[in-house]
């Protein structure tokens, strides 16, 4: 099976574009009693490739290439709504992205209060 480097890279890129999208990071909402929950994940993507052309003393000329890609998915929590209340329930300690998402409800409230104040 022979495949050139550009073809491999193109196929890997298409795969990542298909899989690493907004819907992957912020999942589909679901209901849990009175609550509406939206899962939020952290998505990591990595690429690697290599190739070579050379002469082998045993078999003559040789060439080779390879490429790979990987994705890591880590659930960080859930955006949870009940009525007009929004909160973030973390699956981790309050670090990194989880800490940012915990501030989202407070920021939304401040924005809404600012808009209401501007309308008066």
C-alpha positions as CSV (number, residue, x, y, z in Angstrom):
1,X,0.0,0.0,0.0
2,X,1.6,3.2,-1.1
3,X,0.5,6.6,0.0
4,X,2.4,9.9,-0.3
5,X,2.9,12.2,2.6
6,X,0.5,14.9,1.3
7,X,-2.3,12.4,1.0
8,X,-1.8,11.2,4.6
9,X,-1.6,14.7,5.9
10,X,-4.8,15.6,4.0
11,X,-6.7,12.6,5.4
12,X,-5.5,13.4,9.0
13,X,-6.6,17.0,8.6
14,X,-10.0,16.1,7.3
15,X,-10.5,13.7,10.2
16,X,-9.6,16.3,12.8
17,X,-11.8,18.9,11.1
18,X,-14.7,16.5,11.2
19,X,-14.2,15.4,14.8
20,X,-12.9,18.6,16.6
21,X,-15.9,20.9,16.3
22,X,-18.0,23.0,18.7
23,X,-20.5,20.2,19.2
24,X,-17.7,18.0,20.4
25,X,-16.6,20.6,23.1
26,X,-20.1,21.7,24.2
27,X,-22.3,18.7,24.0
28,X,-26.0,18.3,23.3
29,X,-28.2,19.4,26.2
30,X,-30.2,16.9,28.2
31,X,-32.9,17.3,30.9
32,X,-32.5,16.0,34.4
33,X,-35.7,16.6,36.3
34,X,-36.2,20.4,36.4
35,X,-32.6,21.0,35.2
36,X,-31.2,21.4,31.7
37,X,-27.6,20.3,31.5
38,X,-25.0,20.9,28.8
39,X,-21.8,18.8,29.0
40,X,-18.5,20.7,28.5
41,X,-15.2,19.0,27.6
42,X,-11.6,19.9,27.0
43,X,-10.3,18.7,23.6
44,X,-6.6,18.2,22.8
45,X,-5.3,17.4,19.4
46,X,-1.9,16.3,18.3
47,X,-0.1,15.6,15.0
48,X,3.1,13.8,14.2
49,X,4.8,12.7,10.9
50,X,8.1,11.5,9.5
51,X,9.6,10.2,6.4
52,X,12.9,9.2,5.0
53,X,14.7,8.2,1.8
54,X,17.9,6.3,1.9
55,X,20.0,3.4,0.7
56,X,20.0,0.1,2.6
57,X,23.0,-2.1,2.2
58,X,20.8,-5.2,2.5
59,X,17.9,-4.4,0.2
60,X,18.9,-1.6,-2.0
61,X,17.1,1.7,-2.1
62,X,14.4,2.4,0.5
63,X,11.9,5.1,1.5
64,X,9.3,5.3,4.1
65,X,6.9,7.7,5.7
66,X,4.3,7.8,8.3
67,X,1.9,10.1,10.0
68,X,-0.5,10.0,13.0
69,X,-3.0,12.1,14.8
70,X,-4.6,11.8,18.2
71,X,-7.3,13.5,20.2
72,X,-7.8,13.5,23.9
73,X,-11.2,14.3,25.5
74,X,-11.5,15.3,29.2
75,X,-14.9,16.2,30.6
76,X,-14.6,19.3,32.7
77,X,-18.2,19.8,33.8
78,X,-21.8,20.8,33.0
79,X,-23.5,24.1,32.4
80,X,-26.8,23.7,34.3
81,X,-29.9,25.9,34.1
82,X,-33.1,25.9,36.1
83,X,-35.5,28.6,35.1
84,X,-33.4,31.7,34.7
85,X,-30.6,30.5,36.9
86,X,-27.3,29.3,35.3
87,X,-24.5,27.5,37.1
88,X,-21.5,25.4,36.2
89,X,-20.9,22.1,37.9
90,X,-17.3,21.1,37.7
91,X,-16.0,17.6,37.4
92,X,-12.5,18.8,38.6
93,X,-11.1,21.1,41.2
94,X,-11.5,24.8,40.5
95,X,-8.6,25.1,38.1
96,X,-8.1,26.1,34.4
97,X,-11.2,26.0,32.2
98,X,-13.4,24.7,35.0
99,X,-12.7,28.0,36.9
100,X,-13.5,30.1,33.8
101,X,-16.8,28.3,33.3
102,X,-17.8,28.8,36.9
103,X,-17.6,32.6,36.3
104,X,-19.9,32.4,33.2
105,X,-23.2,32.7,35.2
106,X,-21.8,35.7,37.1
107,X,-20.7,37.4,33.9
108,X,-24.0,36.8,32.2
109,X,-25.9,38.3,35.2
110,X,-23.6,41.4,35.1
111,X,-24.2,41.8,31.3
112,X,-27.9,41.5,31.7
113,X,-27.9,44.0,34.6
114,X,-25.9,46.4,32.4
115,X,-28.3,46.1,29.5
116,X,-31.3,46.6,31.7
117,X,-29.6,49.7,33.2
118,X,-28.9,51.1,29.7
119,X,-32.5,50.7,28.6
120,X,-33.7,53.0,31.5
